[in-house]
Amino acid sequence: MKRFNDGHSNAPFKRPKMGPDDIELRVLIPSKVAGSIIGKGGFNISRLRTDYNATVTVPDCPGPERILTIISSNDNALKVLGEVMNNLEDGGSRFKRGGGTGGGQGNNENPGETDVDVRMLVHQSQAGCIIGKGGLKVKELREKTGSRIKIYTSCCPMSTDRVVQITGKPNTCSDCVREVLDLLKTAPVKGAEDPYDPNNYDEYYSDEYGGYGNPAGGGGGGGMRGGNMNRGPPGPGRFQGGGGGPMNNRGM
C-alpha cells in the first residue's frame, strides 16, 4: 500500500489510493499528542503501519490541532485507533468521569474512571445517516454502545467536514466508531469534497465545529464572532440536522 505524508510534511491534500476493502478513518487530535503517536524518529507510526498493513499519517501543522488519517481494512483501522487512544491520555483528549475536563461531559458514576474523547471527521452529506430521522439513529447508537455522541452542526473552517465527537471508555468508543463506519458505508459522499486543513484553524470558531481551542482540549475560546460562521462552506447540512430542519443548538 502506498504511503503518503510521513507525518511531518506540509504537502497539499492528495486523495490516497485505497484497496477495495479499505476504509479511511480521519480523527481530529490535539497537536500536542502528535509526537507520541509518531514516536522518536517515526518509530511508533512506522510500527503501526507495518503491524496493521495501514497507511497512518499525522501531517505537521503549527496550530493546536492536527488530523490523524488511518487507511486500512475496517478491523485494522480500529486496531490502530485503539493503540492511538493510549497515547491521548496526557494530551487533553482523556478526562476523568465526574471531573468534566477535556472535551466530554462528566459522569458521576464510577468516579476516577478515565474516558477518552474521539473526534471523527465526516463529510457534511453523511451526517444525516448518523443522526437519523428525528435523531433516532444517534439515540440508538448511544444506547447500543454506551458512548456519548455529539454531531456538530457547523463544518470545520473552509471545508465540508463535520466533527462527530464520541466520548466514553476506550472500548465503548471503539465500538461506536465501528458502528459509525458501518453507517458511512451506506451513505456515499454527495457534493464537493473539501477536507479540513488544520492550517485554516479559527480560534474563535473552534467551539462551533468541535475543534481544540484551549489547553484542556475542549472547544474554542470565544465562540462565534464577527461572522466567523461564514468560514465554513455553504450548502446543505451545515446548519441542519439529519432531518433537514434548522437547528439552534451546536450539535446533537
N, C-alpha and C positions, 0 to 999 in steps of 0.2 A: 504494500500500500504506500502510495506516495506521501512523503512528509512535506509539510509546508509551514513556514514561520516557526522557528525553533523556540519561540517564547521570548525572544529579545529583539525582534525585528519590527520596524515601523512600516513594513511594506503595505501597499494598499490591499483592500479586501479582494480575495480571489476565491471563487467557489471551488472547494476541493473535490477531487474525484472520489466517488463513493462506490463501493461494491453493491450488488443487488440486495444484499441482506443488511447493509449498514444503515445506521441512523446517525443523525447529527444532534448532539446534546450541547446546548450553549448555556452557560451559567455565569451570571454576573457575580464577581467576587471583589472583596476589598483588595486594593493593590498591595497592602502590607502582608498579605498571606501568599503572594505570588512566589516569593523566594523559597518558601518552604515546599511549595508544590514543584518548583523547578529543581531545587536542590543544588548543592555545591557543584559547579561545573556541569550543571544539567543532569546530574546523576539520577535524581528521582524521576524526572519526566521521561528520561530515556528508558528507565526500568519499566515505567507504566506502559510505554509504547511497545516494548518488547514482550513483557509478560502477557499483555492483553491484545496484542496484534492491533493496536489502536493508533490513530492519529490524535495526539494530545498537544494543544498549543495554548500558550498564555502570552499573547503579544504584549510588548512593553507599552507603557503609557505613563505620562508624567502625572496624571490626575489620581484621585483616590479610588478609582475602580478600574477593573480590567475584565476581560471576557475569557473564561476557560471554555475551550471548544474540544469536545470529545467525539471522534468518529470511529465507530466500530459496530460490531453486532450489538443487538439490544442488551444481551446479558453482560457482555464485556464492558460496554459503556457504563452500565450500572455498577460494575465492579470497580472500575476506575473512579467513578464518583464516590463510591464507598470509601476508597482509600483516601481520596482528597478530603473528605469530611473530617478525617482525623487530623488534617493539617489546619483546619479552620479554628481550632479551639482557642488559640491565642490571637486570632485576627478579628474579633468583633462579630463573627458570624455564629458564635455559640453564646448561650446565655443560660443562667440558672433558672429553672422553673420556679416561679414565685418571686424572682428577682426583678424581672421586667427589663433587663438591659438588652442591648442589641436591637435587632430589627423585629423580633417577635413579640408575643404577648405573654405575660406572666401567667402562671398557673399555680394555685396554692396546693395542689395535690403533689405528693412526693417532693417536698421542698429540698433543694440542693441537687436535684437530678438535672443533668446537663442536656439541653436541647440544641439542635442545630438549625440553621436558617439557610435554606437553599433558594436561590432566585433564578428560576429558569427564564430564558428569553424565547418568546414565541411570536410568530407573525400576527399582526393585528387581526387578520382574517380568520385565524384559528382560535381566537379567544372564546368565541361563542360555543365551540364544541366542548370546551372545558366548563364553561358556566352553565350551559343548558338552558332550556326554556324556563323562564321564571326562577333561574338559579338552582333548579333541581339537580343538575349533574354535579355542580360543585358541592352541594349539600351531601349528595351521595358519596362523593369522594372523601369528604370529611368524616362521615360516619363509617365508611368501609376501612379507611386506613388509620384513622385516629390522628391524622395530621391537621394542622390549621392551615388554611389556604386563603390567599388573597390575590385576586387578579386586578392589577392596577388598570384604571381606565385610560390613562394618558400614555402615549407612546414615549419611548426614550427620545432624547433630543435628536432632531434631524434624521429620524429613522421610522421604520414601520414595525418596530419591535415593542412588545409589551412584556412587562415583568409578571411572572407567576411566582409569588412568594409562598414557600412551603416551610412550615416550622413544626418541629416535634422531635422525638427521639430519632437517632440516625436510621434505625431500621424502618420506622414508620414513614420517614421522609423518602427513603429509597423505594418503599412500596408505592408511595403516592407518585413519585416521579415515573415509575414504571407504568402506572395507570394513565398518567397524562400522556406519556409517549404513545401508548396504545390508542388513545383518543386522537392524537395528532395524525396518526396514520389514516384515520377515517375522514380527515378534513384537509385535503391538499391546499396549499397556499393559493390565494386568489389575489390578483393585482400585482402591482410593482413590489419589488423587494429592495429595501434599503436597510441592511443590517446595521445595528447600532455600533458606532465607533466611539469608544470611551474618550477619545480626544475631543469630542463635542460635549463633554460633561458640562452641565449647567448647575452651579452651586445652589441657586435659588429655586430651581425647578426639580431638584432631585427627589424631594419628598412627594412630588406629584406622580412620578413614574416608578418609584421604588428603588432609587439609587442609593449609593452610600455617600451621605452628605456630611457625616460628622464622625469623630473618633470612635463613638460607640457602635458604629456600623448600621445605624438606623437611617431614616430618611433625611432629606436635606435640611439645611438650617433655616431657610427663610420662607418656604412655600412659594406661591405664585406671586411674582412681582413684575410690574412693568410689561405685561403682555407676554411673559415667558411661555405661556401655554402655546404660543404660536411657534415655538421652537420645534415641536413635533410636526409630522406631516399631516396634511388634511386627508379626509377620506373617511369611509365608514369604519366604525369600531373604536375610534379614538376617544369619543366621549359617550360611548354607548355600551350597554351590557349585552349579554348573549341574546336577549330577546329583541334587541334593536331599539329599545326605548332609551331616552336620555336618562343619565344617572347623575345625581347630585353629590354622591359620595365619591371617594377616590378609588375605591376598589370593592370587590365582592368579599 
